[in-house]
Amino acid sequence: MDDLERYVRDRDAREPGFAELARAAERRQAFAQDLAKRRRERGISQTQVAAAMRTSPAIVSRLESGSDLRLSTLEKYLAALGYELKLTAAARTKHRAARRSRSTQAKRQ
């Protein structure tokens, strides 16, 4: 187990739900890396994408770094690469609110 995994485990023990937030951040990062890879495979520069989006290259760079972003920005980015954004929602097996209510009940006892 590396230092990051240990940190996430320890913090999740103190703050239930932290590990899921960390996993979500990892998924965003992987998604952003995939977007950048697709852009490079198409031979398009960040500057060209920014021009198509009518924004700055810094915004494109931030998007490709995995930082939080607006869906409208992602939609414009994908359109610049020739893609269409389609969203789906899937239920989680463990609902976060249920976990919170259990931890709140435990603190009250």
C-alpha positions in Angstrom: 0.0 0.0 0.0 1.4 3.4 -1.0 1.2 6.6 0.9 -1.7 8.0 -1.0 -3.8 4.8 -0.5 -3.0 4.9 3.2 -4.0 8.6 3.4 -7.3 7.9 1.7 -8.0 4.9 3.9 -7.2 6.8 7.1 -9.2 9.9 6.1 -12.1 7.8 5.0 -12.1 6.3 8.5 -12.5 9.8 10.0 -14.7 11.1 7.2 -16.9 8.4 5.7 -17.3 9.0 2.0 -13.9 10.5 1.4 -12.6 7.4 -0.4 -15.5 7.7 -2.9 -14.6 11.3 -3.5 -11.0 10.3 -4.2 -12.2 7.5 -6.6 -14.4 10.1 -8.4 -11.5 12.4 -8.8 -9.4 9.5 -10.2 -12.3 8.8 -12.7 -12.4 12.5 -13.8 -8.6 12.5 -14.2 -8.7 9.3 -16.4 -11.6 10.8 -18.4 -9.6 14.0 -19.0 -6.5 12.1 -20.1 -8.7 10.2 -22.6 -10.1 13.4 -24.0 -6.6 14.8 -24.5 -5.5 11.5 -26.2 -8.4 11.7 -28.6 -7.6 15.3 -29.4 -3.9 14.4 -30.1 -5.0 11.4 -32.2 -7.0 13.7 -34.4 -4.0 16.0 -34.8 -5.8 19.0 -33.2 -4.0 21.4 -30.9 -5.4 22.9 -27.7 -5.3 26.3 -29.4 -7.5 25.0 -32.3 -9.9 23.4 -29.9 -10.0 26.7 -27.9 -10.8 28.7 -31.1 -13.6 26.3 -32.0 -15.0 26.7 -28.5 -14.5 30.4 -28.5 -12.5 30.3 -25.4 -8.9 30.4 -24.3 -6.3 27.6 -24.5 -6.0 27.8 -20.7 -9.6 26.6 -20.4 -8.8 23.6 -22.7 -5.7 22.9 -20.7 -7.7 23.0 -17.4 -10.4 20.7 -18.9 -7.7 18.2 -20.0 -6.1 18.3 -16.6 -9.2 16.8 -15.0 -10.3 19.9 -13.0 -14.0 20.4 -12.3 -15.8 21.9 -15.2 -19.2 22.8 -16.5 -21.1 20.4 -18.7 -21.5 23.2 -21.3 -17.7 23.5 -21.5 -17.4 19.8 -22.0 -20.1 19.8 -24.6 -18.2 22.5 -26.6 -14.9 20.7 -26.2 -16.4 17.5 -27.6 -18.1 19.3 -30.4 -14.7 20.8 -31.4 -13.4 17.2 -31.7 -16.5 16.0 -33.6 -18.2 14.3 -30.8 -21.7 14.7 -29.2 -22.1 14.6 -25.4 -24.6 12.0 -24.2 -25.3 11.7 -20.5 -26.6 8.8 -18.4 -27.1 8.4 -14.7 -26.8 5.1 -12.9 -27.8 4.3 -9.3 -25.1 3.6 -6.9 -25.3 0.4 -4.9 -24.7 2.4 -1.7 -26.4 5.7 -1.5 -24.3 8.5 0.2 -27.3 9.9 2.1 -27.9 6.5 3.7 -24.2 6.4 4.9 -24.5 9.9 6.3 -27.6 9.1 8.3 -26.0 6.0 9.8 -22.9 7.9 10.8 -25.1 10.7 12.2 -27.1 8.2 14.2 -23.9 6.6 15.6 -22.6 10.0 16.8 -25.9 10.7 18.6 -25.8 7.4 20.6 
